[in-house]
């Protein structure tokens, strides 16, 4: 039974064999498996370069640094996101500025972005929430008009493409993916940054590994203050194996989403999230609940039936830490979305019977 979680990884024998091969290779870090997943990501997304890292949070941090984000700078991020999108700006000494979202899809509202730009704004970090692509054309136009850098938080979106078959993560200067165990593919913990610019790729690789450049077999020189954000070969072997099955995993998630769409079309208290683009990664299946529904009570009743559900997300500015920094002003759509949103189980490990159990429970409750 996998109903007790909103998402889950699927590990098969090919994954186990790949990990065992990495263990037997004699090289557990900075080896061939790291290069292999980077190459595979480039082939899948058509990005020129991919830099595998220890987490998507690490990826955001070095992407912001590679963009030159520092003290006194501002970066615009959506209020509805995992805290890491904003936290990584603080790591750089910069200030995250929160934009509102569109209520029906949870994505950053371009109109909100425009109103927040100041002389200190350096970048925009749109988040492809749940796997839906943001309006990258509108965001790209805003960025070009104000000379801003776009860094996509595509942690939810590997496998997402627009109608022109352009991959999430490849619209801006950089894109960051997550391979956490709840994502459609996993490395255990891990992530990657993709970019089309060779110099940016060089900076990212430098920042990933202590800022040290290797001049030869024995020569090293630290040219920047970097970090140990490397990812091991065992993790990358697992991820490369999983990447081969990403399309089939998304196809299964799409089938589950279609069952939900059909089932909830007749329920006036449940509205599935709008999913605009050609192919969605289906990291999450969020629903919006009518105001008459007590979400806390509903979740408790679902737990009694061993059905996992979770809210994604509390507006970042509402966290105690951000309130201590002086963030106080609520954003209307973000607030309403937080009150209404619930992510229900949607992942490749679910059987049809389990999906129907979720449907029956939600419609009954």
Secondary structure, DSSP 8 states (H G I E B T S, - for coil): --TTSS------HHHHHHHHHHHHTS--BSSHHHHHHHHHHHHHH--SEEEEES-HHHHHHHHHHHTT--TT-EEEEESSS-THHHHHHHHTT-EEEEE-B-TTT--B-HHHHHHH--TTEEEEE-B-GGG----HHHHHHHHHHHT-EEEEE-TT-TT-B-TT--BTT-SSSEEEEE-BTTSSS--BS-EEEEES-HHHHHHHHHHHBTTEEE-SSS-EEE-S---B---BHHHHHHHHHHHTTHHHHHHHHHHHHHHHHHHHTT-TTEEE----SSB---S-EEEEE-TTS-HHHHHHHHHHTT--EE-----GGGSHHHHHTT-----HHHHHHHHHEEEE--STT--HHHHHHHHHHHHH-
